[in-house]
Amino acid sequence: MSLVRISSVSVLAGFRLRLGLSDGRTVERDVEALLAGPVFEEIRSSRAVFEQVQIEAGTVVWPNGADLCPDTLIWGGIPPVEYPRPSAASKVAE
C-alpha cells in the first residue's frame, strides 16, 4: 500500500481547504491554526496570497516556500494504525 498524499486543492471560505487525496477521498480542513510562525505571516494576512496555494510533492505549498505536513492535513496527525508505516529497517534501506 502506498502513502496517501494530497493530489488536488481548492480554497474554501476562511482558511479552509478542500483536499483531493491520492486514494480517491476528499477531505476539508481548516488550516488557520497551522499557519503559525513568520513564514506564514503573509499567507495569514493576505487572502490573495492564501489563495495561491498549490500542490507539490503530495502536499500544499505557497509561492514563498511555506508548506504544511501532508499527514497533519490528511489525518489530523500521524496516519492511523490500519495504514502501514515504514519500519525502522525499511527507512535505513531507503
N, C-alpha and C positions, 0 to 999 in steps of 0.2 A: 504494500500500500504506500502510495507516495504522500508527501506532505500536502496538506490543504493550504492553498495560498490564495491571495486576492487576485482576481483577473479583470475586474472592472470596478469603477467607482462613479457614483452620481452624488452631487451635492444636494442636500435637502435643506429645510429651514433650520435656522440657528446654526449649531455646529454639528449637525447630523450628516452622516454619510451612509449611502446605500452601497453595500459591497457585494459584488458578484464573486462567488468563490469557485475555485477550480473543481470542486466536487459537485457543482451544479446548484448549490444552495445560494440563497440571497439573505443577507443579514443587514440590519440597520443599527448603527452605533452613534451615540452622542460622544464626540471626541473632545468636547470642551475641557474636561478635567485633564486630558492627556497633553494638552497644548501648554505645557509648563516649561519655563526657562527662557533664556534670551533668544535662542534660535527660533522660537515660536512667537516672539513678540509681534512681529509684523503680520503674521498669519492671524493672530488673535485680534489685532486692531484694525484689520482691513478685510472686509468681506470679499473684495475683488481678489486679494491675494489668497484667501482661504479657498476660493473657487478655482484657483489654478492647480488644485490637487490632481495628480496623475498616478498611474501605476508604473512601478519599476521593480523588477526582481521580486514580484509577488507581494508587494506592499504599497502603501500610499506614500507619495513624496511630493514635495513642493519645490519650485524652482530654486530656492535658496539652499537646497540640500537637506532640509529637515525631512525626517521620516518618522514613522511610527512602527513599533514592533507588530508584525503580522499576527503573531499568536495572541497578543493582547486584544487586537481588533477582532479576530475571528472567534476566539474562545472566551474573551474576557479575562485572560490569564494564560496559564500553560494549557496545552491540549489535555482533554480528559483521558482517563486510563484506557478506554477502548481504542484509542488511536495509538499505535505503537510508536515509541520513542526510540531513537538510536541508542544502543548500549554504549558503554564506555569503550569497549573493544572496537566497535564499528567506527566510532569517532576517531580513534587512533589510526585506523586503517585508511581513512579518507584522505 
